Every structure is written in C-alpha cells, then in structure tokens.
Amino acid sequence: MNDAALALSTLEVHLDRVARNYLYLRKKLKIGADCAAVVKADAYGLGAAEVAAALYAQECRHFFTAHASEAEAVAAALPPAGAPDSAVIYVLNGPHGMAAADWQQKGFIPVLNSLGDIELWAAAAAAAGKRLPCIIHIDTGMNRLGLTALDVTQLAEKRTALLQGLDVRYVMSHLACADEPGHAMNLQQLAAFRQLTAAVGQAFRYSFANSAGIFLGADYHFDLARPGCALYGIQPYEGAANPMHGTVTLKAKIVQTRVVGAASTVGYGAGYAAAAGDNLATISIGYADGYLRSATGRGKVFVGGQACPVVGRVSMDSVVIATGHLSQPAKTGDYAEIIGPHQTVDEVAAQAGTIGYEILTSLGKRYKRIYTGL
Ligand SMILES: *Cc1c(COP(=O)(O)O)cnc(C)c1O
C-alpha cells in the first residue's frame, strides 16, 4: 500500500479547479481590470505555496497575504521579485512584522491602513532615499482597517509631503456585504469609495471587489479585483446556484465498527442514546483536524455515497457515525467523505453553524495532503 492508502485521513486539493475558478473570475471582470488572488491564511487552508504556483501558471501576477511571514511562503513558490514576469505580493495587515529594509529587500508591498502606517512608510522612504511601493486602504464602511474620511481629508492636506515618498500602486477599499447582492451597503460603499478617492485629489489605480464584489458588476471592478473564497470553491454570494467548483476532497478512514449490544450511549457526556443492534462506525477525524465540535448532532458524512449522521459529540480525534442503513455494511478501512462530490464545504459549514471560510481555514495538519491537477 502506498502512503495515501495507509493514511487515516486524506485532503486532496484539486489545483486544476482552483485554476479554473480563477479563470472564471478573471473572465467576469470588465476589460482592463486585473485579477489578483487572495492567499492569506495559507490560501484559506489549501496551501499558499501550491496555490500561488498554480495561479502564477495561469498568469496571475498579484497575490495578497495578511502577514509578511505568509508573503515569504508565497514568494518561495514564485520567481524572485524583480525577475522578468515576476509577481507582486501585497500584505493586507500593514507594514509590520518586518524591518523596512526587509520589506524593500524582499519586494513585498504593504497595504497602509492608517495615517500612522503612511507616516511610517513615508519616513522609511525618506531614510531609504527612494519612493517605496504601497497600497493605501480607505475604509468605506467596514470600520476594520483603512483610513477614515477624516484621515483622507488630512492626507489630502498633507498630500505633497506624505505621498511624495510613496509609490502608490493602488488605492483600495473592502466591501462588507457583497455576498448579499441586494444589500444597501454595496451602493453606499461604492459611492463612498468614489467620493473619498476623489477627495485625495490625485488619480490612482483602484482595487475594490472581493469575490462577491466581482458578481456585483463592472462598476465594482475598478483596476484590480481581490477574490479569495471563490477561488477555493466557496459560494461567493447568496440566492443563486454556486458557479464555483469545489476544490477539496476530505476523507477520513473508518478505524472501528461495532454493533451495539444493549441500549447504551455514545461518546462524551453520554449525549446520544443508541439502541441494541445499532451499527456504528468510528472515523479518524475530530475537532483537532478542523471537524468542528459544533457539528455534534447535526453533521453528516458519506460512506459509499450514502449519508451517515454523526452521533454523539465530536471528539478531538474521532467521530462516531450511524451506518445501519447502508446498503453495504461499513467496514474498517473504508473512507468516509467529509467534503467532496457528495457534500460541499458550504454544506459542512452549515452543519457546524459557520461559514465555508472557517471550515477551510481550520483544516488540520494531520491529513495526508495530496495535490492533484498540477
Ligand atoms: C480576505 C479579503 C479579501 C478576499 O475576500 P473573499 O470574500 O474571500 O473573496 C479581499 N480583500 C480583503 C481586504 C480581504 O481581507
């Protein structure tokens, strides 16, 4: 048996489907708009180096991470900064986590989220004696990161002093409710973005749309879109069929089966009452692997293409499922599908009371990872 066949749990990442999702999103953009890839949090759990290399092969040349340390993992998978046809890596959480000289040497571009960030970066530029690249982030309604309207006024007043040292690649903002196409916030944020970028008093290139924003139409596209979730197959917006392809198949092995002797309970807290004769199987996945404990009583997995409910509490390393109704008896060594052809990441998320983003970014370290479709 090979490694994969021995593994207690396997996570297949279908890079060809990530690539297909990328091409689909890029094609939706208006002419002249470019498509980046958001690969923060290890490409939403799929593997930033592998995903970045696969998307680079599709001519993606803009990557966003949250931390500088994540940018290093992405950079290792791409041609070096400054090489012909090299990609650019932007860091959303600002010019922190590394000395200014390291940013310059590695070629990572920080997103400046506050006047403080801008002052810091302008000072670094003065010290380096050259203009330093950056993105400026303006808040249009998230109240999370980015310059406030007041900050923008101040920036406009001090414009020549502060912006002189900066090579502003884009001015960006981020949508709060793009996954709800009818939400009033979308148009409000678009109007605020137009107004605030005009208030800066100088034209730049602009970046606005996340995955869902791409589907809001050309007005939202500007010069660079920043999709994340849709690349990985998560449904980007409510109220329609998901146009994206699932990108992971997650399976866990059945490590024990049993027929319940006398009526008794299953798992911690004796939370599930089993009857005599019930068929149960224990699969090798638990909350330490990102199979969230909140799926207790609501989760299901697929064995031989048939749904099996999770019974009893989700444990750290294992989950018990009911298998008595299967047309073929479940046996040790069979795999149960958690995410895959029978069940999307969004469905698993709904069972655990969360969103697909949290399921993917929680995917654990113990899986045998298999990258397909290179
Ligand atoms: C995470 C993030 C994105 C990507 O959002 P998705 O909803 O996953 O497409 C884009 N821009 C910013 C600023 C982000 O933080």
The ligand as a MOL file (V3000), in Angstrom:
LIG
                    3D

  0  0  0     0  0            999 V3000
M  V30 BEGIN CTAB
M  V30 COUNTS 15 15 0 0 0
M  V30 BEGIN ATOM
M  V30 1 C -9.9700 38.4070 2.7640 0
M  V30 2 C -10.0250 39.6270 1.9280 0
M  V30 3 C -10.3830 39.5530 0.5810 0
M  V30 4 C -10.9350 38.2930 -0.0580 0
M  V30 5 O -12.2860 38.1520 0.3280 0
M  V30 6 P -13.2160 36.9340 -0.1940 0
M  V30 7 O -14.5430 37.2230 0.4140 0
M  V30 8 O -12.6100 35.6980 0.3650 0
M  V30 9 O -13.1950 36.9750 -1.6600 0
M  V30 10 C -10.2620 40.6990 -0.1880 0
M  V30 11 N -9.8500 41.8560 0.3580 0
M  V30 12 C -9.5360 41.9760 1.6670 0
M  V30 13 C -9.1060 43.2860 2.2080 0
M  V30 14 C -9.6260 40.8700 2.4950 0
M  V30 15 O -9.3440 40.9850 3.7960 0
M  V30 END ATOM
M  V30 BEGIN BOND
M  V30 1 1 1 2
M  V30 2 1 2 3
M  V30 3 2 2 14
M  V30 4 1 3 4
M  V30 5 2 3 10
M  V30 6 1 4 5
M  V30 7 1 5 6
M  V30 8 2 6 7
M  V30 9 1 6 8
M  V30 10 1 6 9
M  V30 11 1 10 11
M  V30 12 2 11 12
M  V30 13 1 12 13
M  V30 14 1 12 14
M  V30 15 1 14 15
M  V30 END BOND
M  V30 END CTAB
M  END
